[in-house]
Amino acid sequence: MGKSKNSRAFPLLLPLLFFTLVGTSHGGGIAIYWGQNGNEGTLSEACATGRYTHVNIAFLNVFGNGQTPEMNLAGHCNPATNSCTKFSAEIKDCQSKNIKVLLSIGGGIGSYTLASVEDARNVSTFLWNTFLGGNSSTRPLGDAVLDGIDFDIEQGSTENYEHLARFLKAYSRVGKRVYLGAAPQCPIPDRFLGTALDTGLFDFVWVQFYNNPPCSYADGNITNLVNSWNRWTSTVPAGKIFLGLPAAPAAAGSGFIPADVLTSQILPVIKESPKYGGVMLWSRFFDVENGYSTSIIGSV
């Protein structure tokens, strides 16, 4: 390109230089758990807020060891009567807004375990055919194809989840990835998911930085949380790591962080990590009650 006194090359470089020189802070999203309180509103209502980038539908809380899998969506619908298929259109609505929708398996109440590698393979086949891109005569959430599976494993056997992760990830195809999420507790390694996380196959790891005083926020002290965050982001192989928090004081036994403390003291520090993915909140019901995501979204 020839030189010119009116060349626009120099002015165009200014904003580029500006962005290069301003810190290394990483923008993130907000992941939310939905499905465990009938008073939290619909899936479409959650997605219409524009505040969430990931929604975990909770929970498939019975699976493995030969059991007939069961889903519990609290007061929203009854999978046994096929009334949850109404959410198919809402899942597609969320996805049309570029929101990732995952099925969360496990939870604090239920009956689940993986008895063997073969059992893990069977569960992966069930999940693929029933909620992901496969085919089944019984699809509780209708024909919507979820974006992936979230592991919220809090009880039962600690074994074989690394195999379930590998089997599920193997279903990924060009143009349609099977995303994997996980919600470990903040002590490292997580008792149930440590081995699975070591595979490096998880796209999103929303660590529960609550109900664990040694690695979560308490009484104005952010040190334990920040130290734990730094361990997670430096030692655990994962696509993105999210700061998992209760959306209201009533949402957990401990670990609630006032929004002003989160936005002024914690987020500026943890966003320095290239692994930073954002914040995960438990749960949509408590977020509706407390307005937490509204208070923090400008800083996430």
Stockholm file with secondary structure:
# STOCKHOLM 1.0

chainA/1-300         MGKSKNSRAFPLLLPLLFFTLVGTSHGGGIAIYWGQNGNEGTLSEACATGRYTHVNIAFLNVFGNGQTPEMNLAGHCNPATNSCTKFSAEIKDCQSKNIKVLLSIGGGIGSYTLASVEDARNVSTFLWNTFLGGNSSTRPLGDAVLDGIDFDIEQGSTENYEHLARFLKAYSRVGKRVYLGAAPQCPIPDRFLGTALDTGLFDFVWVQFYNNPPCSYADGNITNLVNSWNRWTSTVPAGKIFLGLPAAPAAAGSGFIPADVLTSQILPVIKESPKYGGVMLWSRFFDVENGYSTSIIGSV
#=GR chainA/1-300 SS CCCCTTCCHHHHHHHHHHHHHSCCCCCCEEEEEESSCTTSCCHHHHHHTSCCSEEEEEEEEEESTTCCCEECCTTSCCGGGTGGGGHHHHHHHHHHTTCEEEEEEEESSSEECCCSHHHHHHHHHHHHHHHSSSCCSCCTTTTCCCSEEEEEECSSCCCSHHHHHHHHHTTCBTTBCCEEEECCBSSSSCTTTHHHHTTCCCSEEEEECSSCGGGSCBTTBCHHHHHHHHHHHHHSCCSEEEEEEESSGGGSSSCCCCHHHIIIIIHHHHTTSTTEEEEEEECHHHHHHHCHHHHHTTTC
#=GC SS_cons         CCCCTTCCHHHHHHHHHHHHHSCCCCCCEEEEEESSCTTSCCHHHHHHTSCCSEEEEEEEEEESTTCCCEECCTTSCCGGGTGGGGHHHHHHHHHHTTCEEEEEEEESSSEECCCSHHHHHHHHHHHHHHHSSSCCSCCTTTTCCCSEEEEEECSSCCCSHHHHHHHHHTTCBTTBCCEEEECCBSSSSCTTTHHHHTTCCCSEEEEECSSCGGGSCBTTBCHHHHHHHHHHHHHSCCSEEEEEEESSGGGSSSCCCCHHHIIIIIHHHHTTSTTEEEEEEECHHHHHHHCHHHHHTTTC
//
